[in-house]
Amino acid sequence: MKIGFIGTGVMGHAIVEHLMAAGHELFVYNRTKSKTDDLVARGAIWKDTPKEIASDSELIFSMVGYPQDVKEIYYGDHGIFQADVKSKILVDLTTSTPTLAEEIAKTAEEKGAESLDAPVSGGDLGAKNATLTIMAGGKSETFEKVLPVFQVIGKTYTLHGGAGKGQHTKMANQIMIAGTMTGMTEMLVYAKKAGLDLPKVIDTLAGGSAANWSMLNYGPRILKQDYTPGFFVKHFIKDLKIALDEAEKMDLNLPSTQKAVELYQQLAENGFENDGTQALIKLWWND
């Protein structure tokens, strides 16, 4: 299949590698062209604009940073919707807003295309290991068409309803992660202050009800002082703000999520917005 991929960052790059390994023909675009150089060297085809990606591909994936970036690559002067997208499938993997997902779905339908909002969870490790969790919103027939490709890059893939429901599910995911990240961080701070052996503590907690993905994957990184981004602090702040905005629309108060945003904003203000989310520990340990 001819697949276009817009956004070859930390996760997108690994996803493209898996798609190429599965035998698909890949067309790639990234705002910073150099981030596609090694992919092109291995057979991917560079395109100068999202419009060109859409023109030459049957299935178009996008995975960029912020909702405004999604808006630009779809609706900009050189965006996807400037191409003839009739009979094509558009899949946005970005964590964005449910409202924008609904807008894209409406435009796609008007132009004779199909679309899914399909944000993912799993970070850099999930992308590299092809074990992503994919949360989709859109029509069931479209989901079924894309499912064989999802199976190449993910381990779990579920359709949660119509347009925008994938994004709502991702918000639920980020709310949960906010709690586990703050809990893991405070656990390590407490355990260190109490004079405990931190690797032993992690191993012990991993065998009981305190076990969680954040601790098992990010705890060891923290102990190695490895703050490289599996997921950027700045992007997590963006996600949690979307979650809080959506919660407000539903007249919900989420105090724990609000506190997590405040902590991560403090971390960003201290200069760590481009670190991984595990860098939250730097609010306590930064010597």
N, C-alpha and C positions, 0 to 999 in steps of 0.2 A: 504494500500500500504506500502511496505517496503521502507522507506526513509532514506537516509544517510545525515548527516549534519556535515560539517567540519567548525569549527569556532564558538564557543558559547560565543562570547563577549557580549557587551552591547545590541546589536540588535539581534544577532543570538540566544542568550539564550531565548529571548521572542518569537521569531519565532518558535523555537522548542516546546515551551510550547503550542502554538496554534495548531501546527501540531499533537501533542500528544492528545490534547483535542478533535481534530476532528476524533480521532480513528486510526490514522496511527501508524505503528510500526517504532520507531525511533532508528537509530544507530548513535552514536555521537563520534566525535573526536575533541580534542582541544589541542593545543600545551601545555597549562597548564591544566593538567588533573583535578585539583581540581575545575575548573570552570564548570565541568559537574557533580559534585558529587550530587547536589540536583536533577538534571534531571534523573540521574541513579537511585536515591532513589525512584523516581516516575515512573520508568518503562522503561526509555531509556536504550539502550544497548551500553556499551562502547566498542570501537574498538581501537587497538593500533596504527594503521596507516591509512592514506587515502586509501591505497591499499585495506586494509581489509574492509573499509567502502564501497568502490566500488564493491568489490566482493559479499557482502551480501545484497546490495540494488538494487532496480529497478530504483529509482530516486535519484540522488546525488546532493545536494546543497553544495556550498562552499561560505563562507563569511569571508574573512580574511583581513589583514590590507593593504598590499601593493602589487603591481604587482609582485615583486620578490617572495612574499609569495604564490601568485597564481601559479607562474611558478613552485615553489618547490612542491606544493601539487599535481600538475598535472603531472609534468615531473621528479620529484625527484626519488631517488632509491626506495622509498616506496610510490610512488605517485599513483594517480588514474589510469594513463595509464600503470602501471605495472600489473594491473588486467585485466581480460577478460571483457571488457565493451560492448561487442556485444549486441545489442538490449536494452541497457540502455540509460537513458537520463541524461545528465550532465548540471547543471544550475549554473553558477557563478553569485552570487549576489554582489560580491565585486565591488567597483568602481576601475576599472583597465584601461588598455590602449586598444583602439580599435584594435591595431595591435596584441596584445596577444589574444584577443577574436577571431580574425580571425584565428590565429595559432591553438588555441584549437579546433575550429570548423573543421578545415582541418584534424587534427589528429583524432578527434572523428569520422569523416566520414570514414577515412581510416580504422578505427578499427570497423566499423559497428555500431557505437553509434550515438546518436543525441545530440545536444547541443544548449544552449541559453546563451548569455550574458544578464543578467537581473539585472543591478544595481538598487538600490532603493533609495527613498527619503522619509523623514518623521522623521528620527532620532529615539531616544529611545522611544518617545511618540507614533510615528507611529507604531513601532514594538510592543509595549505593547498593543496598542489599535487595532491592526490588521487593520490599516488604511494607510499602506504604498502605495506609488506610485511606480509602477514597470515598468521599461522602458526596453523593450526586443529587442534583435536582434537575428535573426536566421530564420529558416524555419517556415512557417505558420502552417504546420501540427504538428510540434513539439510544437509550442506555444499552439495550441488547446489542445494537450494532457496534458500540464502542467497547463492550465488555471484553472481547478477546485481546484488545490492546491494553485495557486496564489490568488484565491478568498477567501481562508481561512486566508491569512496573509495580504492581501491588500485591498484597496478601489478602486484604479485605476490601470489598467494593460493594456498596449498598446504595440503592436508589431510595431517597427519603420522601419523595413527593415531587410536585411540580417545580417550576423555575423558582429559585431562591431558597428552596428547602435544603440544598447542599450547604449553602452559606450559613443558614441557621444552625445546622448540625455542627458545622465547624465552630461556630460561636460557643455552643454547648461544650465542645471539646476544649476550647481555649479557657473557658471558665474553670473546667476541671483541672487543667494543667496549671493555671494560676495558683490554685490551692496546693497542688503537689509540689510546685517549685518553692513556694514560700515555706511550706512545711518541711521540705528536705533541708532548705537552707538553715532554718532555725534549729532543726535537729542537729546538724553538724556543729553549729555555733555552740549549742548547749553541751553536746558531747565533748567537744574540745575543751571547753571551760571546766568541765567536770574531770578532766584528765584521763579520758577514755582513749583506747586505741581505735582510731576512726575506721580503718579497714575492717577490724573485727566487728565494730558496731554495724557497719553496712552489711556485712555478711550475716550477722545475727538477725537484723531487721528484715533482710530479704527472705528469711525463712518463716516469717510470721505475717500477721495481718497488716503490718506497716509497709509491706513490699509494694513498690510502685515503679513504673517505667522511669520516671525522672530520677529517682534515687539510684536505680540499677545502672542507668546509662550516663547520668551526669555526675553522680557522686564520685566515681573513680576519676573522672576528668578533673574535678575540683581538687582532689587530693594530689593530682599531678600538676596542678596549676595550669591546666590546659583550658583556656577560655576561647578557643577558636569557635566560630559560629556554626553550630548545626542549625541554629535558628537565631537570627539577629535580635538583640534587645530592642532596636528601633521598630522592627516588624511586630514584635510581641506587643509593644505598647499600642501600635496601630490596631492590632486585632482586638485587644481588650477594650479599647475605646469604641470600636464598632459594637462589641458585645454590650457595653454599657448603654450606648445610644439605642440599640434595639430593645434592651430591657426597659429603658425609659418610655419608649413608644408603647410597650405593653404594660406600663404602670407597675414595673417591678423594681424593687430596691435590692441591689446585690452588694452589700457592704464589704464582703471579703474580696470580691473582684476589684472594687474601688480601691481598697487598701493595696492590693497587688499593683495596680496601675501607679499609685503614688510612689511605691518603692522602686518600681522600674523607671519611673520618670526621674527620681532622685539619682538612680544609677546612671542614666543617660546624661543628666546635668553634670555628673562628675567625670564625664568624658568617655564612658564605656558603651555608647550606643551601638557601636559596631562589633562588640563582643557577643559571644553566645549567651543565651539566657541563664546559663549556669553561673555567669559572672555576678549574679545577685549577691553572692557571698562576699564580694568586695566591699559591700556596705559595712561589713564587720571585719573582714580580713583583707587588708590592702597595704602590706608592708614589704 
